[in-house]
Amino acid sequence: MSIRKVKFVSGEYYHVYNRGNSKQKIFHDEEDYLRFIALLYACNQKGYLKVGNLTKGQTLYDIERGKPIVSIGAYCLMPNHFHILITQTDKEDISNFMQKLSTAYSMYYNKKYKRTGSLFEGKFKSEHINKDRYFKYLFSYVHLNPVKLIEKDWKVVGIKNIKGVIDYLNNYQYSSYLDFMGEKRIQNIILNRGSFPKYFSREKTFKNEIFEWLGYNDILS
């Protein structure tokens, strides 16, 4: 039995992530992405998720959820992996949340695609965030992950089409980027930004940070 190197402490912050077994895709279409994102909300409770109790027309956001066990500060889904910035309020809550999230999505995925076996590459990975500068960097790192889907080597050669990249990020629905940009949508309720350092309390501050990492801070108005 493997022992997790990072021990979760209440009130501390963590970057958790995982990818598909053998780097396989875990999200194939919009339904898959939106299911996982809704599970970020629905699985965040003590007790078990009762999807069977949903009536016609209801979604996972309508579920009668218990007390949240973690606070999510940011997230991003990519075709074969995901990232979450997270903190817990009680002992082992992150592990419990991630187990429920992984199990619920795996059950959905295996049923939809008529498969069996493990979907994820072992236990989820985690890093303790113990430096303010690194923490601030992670908010940009997580939200800029989708850029490599259209400009794979952008971190090495720079952005070739800045307008295309910005448009892509502004239309990428599978991260918390749009929530930080101030867009009003149901996914807003997934985040508990009050539990995290207020680096980006204003949309303009967040935008400035993103543009600076993209190397085009000078074109901001």
N, C-alpha and C positions, 0 to 999 in steps of 0.2 A: 504494500500500500504506500503510495507516494505521499510525502508530507509537503504541504504548501510552504514555500520559502517566506512569503509575505504573510504575516499574521495581521488580521484586520482589527483595528482599534477604533472604538466609537469616537466620533469627532474628528478623525483623521480623514485625509482625502486619498483616493486611489484612481488609477487608470486601469480599467479592466477591458480585456479584449479576447477574442477567439476567432478562429477561422474554420472553414470546412475541412473535413477529413481529406487528407491528401491534396489540400488546397482546392478542393472542388467548390463549385458555386453553391451557395446556400440561398441565394435570392435570384430567381429567374424572371420574375415579372412584377408588375406593380402590386398585385395582390400579396405576394410574398413579403415585399418590403413593408407594406402597410400593416400586414398581420403582425410582424415582429415589433413594429413601432407601437401598435396598440397594446401588445403584450407587455411592453415596458411600463405601461400604466396599469394594466389589469393584474399583473403578477406582483405588483408592489403593495403587498398587504400580508398581514399575518393570516395563517390558514390557507386553504387550498382554493385555487381558481375554479369556479363553477360555471364553465362555459355553457353547459347544458341547460342552465336556468334562463338563458337569453330567449326572449320571445321574438316573434317575427318583426323585423324592422329595427331591432335593437343591435347595437354594436358593443364591442368590448369596452368602449368608453362609457356605456350606460350601466355596466355591471355594478352591483352594490358592493363596493370595495370596502375592506376593513382598513384599519389604521396602517398607513404607509410604514414600511420597515427600512427604506433607504431614501436618500435624496439624490436625484440625478441632476447634474449640472450641465451636461452636454453629451451628445451622442452623434455617431455617424455610422451609417450602414453602407458597405461596399459589396460588390457582387459575391465575394468569397470570405468576407470577414466583417467584424464590427468593432467599434470603440465606444466606451462609456466612461465618463468621469462621474465618480460616485462617492458618497459617504454614508455611513450607517449611524443609527442611534442606539443600537443595542448589540450585544455580543452575537457574532455569527450571522448577522442579518444580511450582509453582502453575499455570503455563501448560500444562504437560504434563497435569497432573491434570484441569484444566478442559476441555481439548480432548478427552480420553478420556471424561470424564463427559458432555459435551454430545453427542459423537458417538454414544456407546452409547445414551443416552436417545432421541436423534433417530431412530436406526435402529429401536428398539423402537416408538416412537410412530408413525412413518410406516408401518411394517408393520401395526400394529394398526388404524390408521384409514385405511389404503389411500390414502396421500397421498404427495406428493413435494415437494421444495423445502426451504428453510430453516425450521426450527421456531423458532429464537431470533432476537431482534432484534440481529443482528450479534454482534460479540465481546462477551464478558462484561465488565462494568464492575468497577472496583476502586478502593478508597480505602485509603491507607496510614493505619494507626492509630498515631499518634505521641504521643498525650496520654493519660495514665492516666484522667483524668475522662471523656474521650470514649469510651475503651475500655469502661469500666464501663457507661456509658450504652448502648452498642451491645448489650450482653448483654440489657438490658431491651427495647430497641427491636426487636431481632430476635424475641424471644419474645412480644412483645405485638402483633405484626403481625396475628394472627388476630382480635383484638378488633374490628377494623373490618369484619369479615365479618358481625357481628351488631349493632354500634353504630358505624356509619360515621363519625359526627362526634364521637366520644367525646373526642378531644383538644381540641375547641373547647367543647363543651357539657357535658362531664363524663359519667360513667357513670350511666345511668338505672336499670340493673338489675344491681347489683354481684354478687348471688348468681348470676344467669344468666351473667354474664361469667366468674366463677370456675369455675362448672360447665363452661362451654364450653372454657376453657383446660385444665381437668383431664381433658377427654375428647378434646382435639385431638391426634391421633396423629402429625401430620406436621411436628413440630419437635422440638428437643431439650429442650423445656420439661419434659417428664415425666422425663427423665434427671436434670435438676437438682433435680427434686422428689423424687428418690430411688426412682422406680418401677423395678423390675427387669424388663428386657425385652431382647430380642436386639439392639436398636438401640444399647444402651449401648456396644458395641464400636466404634462409628463414632467416638466422641469420644476424644481424648487430652487430657484436662483438665490433666494434669501439665505440658504444654508451654505453658500459659497462666497468667497471673496468678491467684492463688488468691483472687479476690474472693468467691466463693460456695462455700467448701469445705464448708459445712453447708447443709442444705435450708432451715433456718429463716432463714439470712442471705439466701438467694435469695428466699424468700417475702416477707421484709420489704421487699426492694428492689422487687419486682413490685408489692406492695400500695401502696408509697409512690408509684410512678408512676401507679397507678390512682387515687390520691387517697383511699385508704381505709386507710391504715396504722393508724389508730386502732382498727380493729375486730379487729386481730390479738390473739390470746390471749397 
